[in-house]
Amino acid sequence: MNQSEVLELKEFVENAKTEINKGEGRIANLLESLQNDFGCKNVKEAKKKLDALKKKKEEIQEKINVNIKILEEEYDFEDED
């Protein structure tokens, strides 16, 4: 390995370290946002919260659908097309 190759390898390693540091900083920022915005300490907690919110959304949507059906039957709505 000649001096040029060693310098090239050194530059590659330094760039990799920089990218790793940037990535770690981004992860730290995202985890901080999870904590501040959603009260989650980690991704696992965020996934659990998301699953719970999805379930709640489905329950609410089902209630809406049932109530729409009741209204349609009670007031005899018909398509006017």
C-alpha positions as CSV (number, residue, x, y, z in Angstrom):
1,M,0.0,0.0,0.0
2,N,1.5,3.3,-1.1
3,Q,1.2,6.7,0.6
4,S,-1.5,7.9,-1.7
5,E,-3.7,4.8,-0.9
6,V,-3.1,5.3,2.8
7,L,-4.2,9.0,2.6
8,E,-7.2,8.0,0.5
9,L,-8.2,5.4,3.1
10,K,-7.6,7.8,5.9
11,E,-9.9,10.3,4.2
12,F,-12.5,7.6,3.7
13,V,-12.4,6.7,7.4
14,E,-12.7,10.4,8.5
15,N,-15.7,10.9,6.2
16,A,-17.3,7.7,7.6
17,K,-16.8,9.0,11.2
18,T,-18.4,12.3,10.3
19,E,-21.4,10.6,8.7
20,I,-21.8,8.3,11.8
21,N,-21.7,11.4,14.1
22,K,-24.3,13.1,11.9
23,G,-26.5,10.0,12.0
24,E,-26.2,9.7,15.8
25,G,-27.2,13.3,16.1
26,R,-30.2,12.8,13.9
27,I,-31.3,9.8,16.0
28,A,-30.8,11.8,19.2
29,N,-33.0,14.6,17.8
30,L,-35.7,12.2,16.7
31,L,-35.8,10.5,20.1
32,E,-36.0,13.9,21.7
33,S,-38.9,14.8,19.5
34,L,-40.6,11.5,20.3
35,Q,-40.3,12.4,24.0
36,N,-41.4,16.0,23.7
37,D,-44.1,15.6,21.2
38,F,-45.6,12.2,22.1
39,G,-44.2,11.4,25.6
40,C,-42.4,8.3,24.2
41,K,-39.0,7.4,25.6
42,N,-38.1,5.1,22.6
43,V,-39.3,3.7,19.3
44,K,-40.9,0.7,21.0
45,E,-43.1,3.0,23.1
46,A,-44.0,5.0,20.0
47,K,-45.1,1.9,18.1
48,K,-47.3,0.8,21.0
49,K,-48.8,4.3,21.1
50,L,-49.3,4.3,17.4
51,D,-51.0,0.9,17.5
52,A,-53.3,2.1,20.3
53,L,-54.2,5.2,18.2
54,K,-54.9,3.2,15.1
55,K,-57.2,0.9,17.1
56,K,-59.0,3.9,18.6
57,K,-59.4,5.4,15.1
58,E,-60.9,2.2,13.9
59,E,-63.4,2.1,16.8
60,I,-64.4,5.7,16.2
61,Q,-64.8,5.0,12.4
62,E,-67.0,2.1,13.2
63,K,-69.2,4.2,15.5
64,I,-69.5,6.8,12.8
65,N,-70.5,4.2,10.2
66,V,-73.1,2.8,12.5
67,N,-74.6,6.2,13.2
68,I,-74.6,7.1,9.5
69,K,-76.5,3.9,8.8
70,I,-79.0,4.7,11.6
71,L,-79.5,8.3,10.2
72,E,-80.0,7.0,6.7
73,E,-82.6,4.5,7.9
74,E,-84.3,6.9,10.2
75,Y,-84.5,9.8,7.7
76,D,-84.8,7.6,4.5
77,F,-81.9,9.3,2.7
78,E,-81.6,8.2,-0.9
79,D,-79.0,8.9,-3.5
80,E,-80.2,11.8,-5.7
81,D,-78.0,10.8,-8.7
